[in-house]
Amino acid sequence: MSAPDAPRDYFADYEVYQDGEAIAWGQVTHRTPGDAVPASLVDMLRARAANAHGVDAGSIRLRCVNRL
């Protein structure tokens, strides 16, 4: 039996868009289980950023995502 993958930490830089214009920006971090699906990571990062600004996740543009 193999050992489970270690958790991974990620950092993302993002912009918040409204009516086609960037109105805010920021950074967010997130820890995932080692076997996380990349699409779920992107969804979680966008949701956390949206929550921080009180906007819909569709308003968030991830500029970069880095594994720490």
VEXPA-645642 format. One record per residue (C-alpha): residue in three letters; x, y, z. Coordinates in steps of 0.02 Angstrom, whole numbers, padded with zeros to 5 digits, always signed. Layout:
<pts>
ALAXYZ/...
</pts>
This chain:
<pts>
MET+00000+00000+00000/SER+00070+00171-00044/ALA+00066+00320+00073/PRO-00062+00457+00036/ASP+00004+00613-00048/ALA+00051+00754+00069/PRO-00058+00910+00071/ARG-00005+01046-00050/ASP-00011+01234-00025/TYR-00054+01354-00166/PHE-00044+01542-00190/ALA-00148+01636-00318/ASP-00145+01816-00378/TYR-00313+01877-00446/GLU-00414+02024-00512/VAL-00597+02063-00482/TYR-00693+02120-00635/GLN-00856+02216-00646/ASP-00931+02278-00810/GLY-00771+02228-00902/GLU-00654+02328-00790/ALA-00538+02273-00652/ILE-00602+02350-00491/ALA-00494+02260-00363/TRP-00354+02135-00346/GLY-00279+02025-00213/GLN-00197+01863-00164/VAL-00265+01704-00086/THR-00189+01543-00019/HIS-00263+01370-00005/ARG-00209+01198+00057/THR-00272+01044-00035/PRO-00252+00858-00007/GLY-00112+00790-00116/ASP-00236+00704-00232/ALA-00345+00857-00267/VAL-00416+00881-00442/PRO-00346+01038-00527/ALA-00519+01101-00578/SER-00578+01094-00398/LEU-00424+01193-00344/VAL-00465+01331-00468/ASP-00647+01334-00412/MET-00596+01345-00229/LEU-00471+01485-00259/ARG-00600+01585-00357/ALA-00732+01556-00223/ARG-00616+01613-00083/ALA-00568+01769-00180/ALA-00750+01808-00220/ASN-00799+01786-00039/ALA-00664+01910+00014/HIS-00738+02043-00100/GLY-00923+02000-00090/VAL-00939+01962-00275/ASP-00987+01811-00381/ALA-00847+01686-00419/GLY-00872+01723-00604/SER-00804+01898-00572/ILE-00634+01830-00521/ARG-00491+01812-00646/LEU-00345+01711-00580/ARG-00187+01791-00647/CYS-00071+01654-00584/VAL-00073+01502-00473/ASN+00085+01438-00390/ARG+00117+01284-00287/LEU+00218+01330-00133/
</pts>
